[in-house]
Amino acid sequence: MSKYTGVRCPVCSKKFATADDVVVCPVCGAPHHRNCYMEKGECVFQGEHITGKEWEAPRETPAEGEEPARPATKRCPGCGSHNPADSIYCQTCGNRLAAAHGTGEGQRAGQVFQSWVFPNYDGQFDADTMVYGGLKPDDTIDGQRVGDVAVYVGSSTSYFLPRFKMFSDGAHAVSANFGALVFSYFYFFYRKMYLVGALLLALSVASMAANFMTVREMLPQLIHDPSFAPFVSLMEQWDLPINLPSEEVNQETAKFYDRIYRIARMVNFCARMALAMFANYLYYRKVMKSMNVIRARLGEAEGPRYQSVLAVRGGVSNMNTFGAAFTMAVAYYCIYALVFQGIF
């Protein structure tokens, strides 16, 4: 940390103190306060990584005959990433930096790291290619520069780009995406895949509506179930009467809605599993199609204007995720009010 004392954090502009917790970008070597880095979620110079530019500390005017002081970094011999000068272990691959010189351990660690994380890349491993998943920015995927695809994808480029490259080289479309599996329609809205997200959201709403209808038909039976007694007691304490639709359960109607609910739930589950297995391929097709449309409209395939449009049209959207959650909450309230109107 002493190497960075007095240097300003590029996020908050405060000078680093001796006791500060500093994180160094593995790509360009820029130091950040850990809290600043976590708050921003990426290096402040992320947009310049494409050019291969490395961070340099502001140079102070040296005394006559002296060399200007410059905070040093250790470059991992295994994966090539930048680390604070007093680091013992690499922040990227975990290699022990102090023991790497002259032993070959760093290079072997880098080779293992490369084979596990970037199996599609067979060139010289370099930290500057980490943001591209082991590819080089001037490589192409379906005629698009890897660097431009990275601008469009925005976050998680090291995850998506090698998979996009495999798809373009003819690999099969099945590639499990656990984010899509766990977060369902939230994930697809986050990645701006609106059609798929809307489909999964509609299936979830349909399943919820069928479940509510089943519960409504079974209420007369549930009210007299011993396990339901605490709820009935609570309603009585609050002086909230329960107006049952009928005294007897219509078994046929209840079975019909229960069957609909089970079918809707099964369809929702199968769709969710299938789309999670093909999520990476669907996103790949969406990215390539969108980039081709942007290129055709602008009449250019390079330059700041092209990359600016890619960044705006691509990337991720937290607002879309919030919008999906809000839509689901509104749907829940509306269906509940319609189904149980006059009962509670």
Phi, psi and omega in degrees: 000329183301333181293338183255359180302127180093344176280144183271139174292131182290350180267303184261352179067010177273146180287142178289136174259166184301323185271000184291148176269113188248137174247133181253130177299126182289345183269309185249349178084011181285131178276146176222153164298141182302318180296321179295318181295317180293321180295318181281329177085359180194171176294141181294339179258026182307320182293341181264356180296331181300325183281350181080011182288137178255148182289141174231137180290148176302133183272127175273154180291115183281159174291161184298127179087000180254150174278142179295138180287141178217122179306132183265157174229155174261130177261121183296126179287348180275300182254350176084005183279159180277145178219157174304148186298333181263013179289146175261322180244148177291132180288344183264307184250354177081005180294142177284112187291320185295330184264003187280331187290124173077000183253340183083357182295319181299315181294320179294320178297320179296321180294319177296315179301317180295316184293328181277317187270320183237066184293344183275351186256122183244015180266193178289122183286134183216141180299332181294341179264358183298322180295339179259017178066030180093352176272172178255147185300335180266359172294166182237149173231110184052041178085356179258137177297138178303320179299321179289322177298322178297322178297318181291315182295320177083271181260157179062033180296325181293340176275314188279320189300314178297330177288320175301319181297319179294321178297317181293335179272004175101011178292157180294158189281348183282122180202101188300135176240106186289334175297317178292325180292317184282316188260357174051232186295335177301319182296316184290323174293323178299322180270009178063033174259078193293320184296312180295317179299318180295323179298311180293324178295318179296320178295322178294319179295318179297318178297319179294318180297316179296323178296316179298319179296321178296315179298320181299316181290333182267001184304314180304324179283321181294324183300325181268003177282134181304325181292343181268355185302316180300323179293316179298317179298319179296319178298320179293320178298325180274001181058044178246097183292150176254113181264095183292145180295331178197161181281334182248146177279128175277097187300321182295316179294318179298318179294324179298310181293326178294322178294317178299318180297316180295320179295314180298319180293321179293317178297318179298316180295314181296318178296319180296317179294315183296314182291329176293324179289332181250009185301316181296319180291318178298321179291322177301313180295322180295316181296312182297317180296315181295319180293323177295322178295316179297316180298318181294321181288322182277337182071021179211157182236017179199171179105162182301321181296317179298315181291328178296317178293321178300316182295323181286315182286332181263215180072202182235169183218112174290330179295323177297320179296315177298319179298321178295318178295319179295318178298318179295320179295318178295318178298318179301312182296315183295315180295318178300316181294321180287318184288317185258020180299127178084356180265311178254000000 
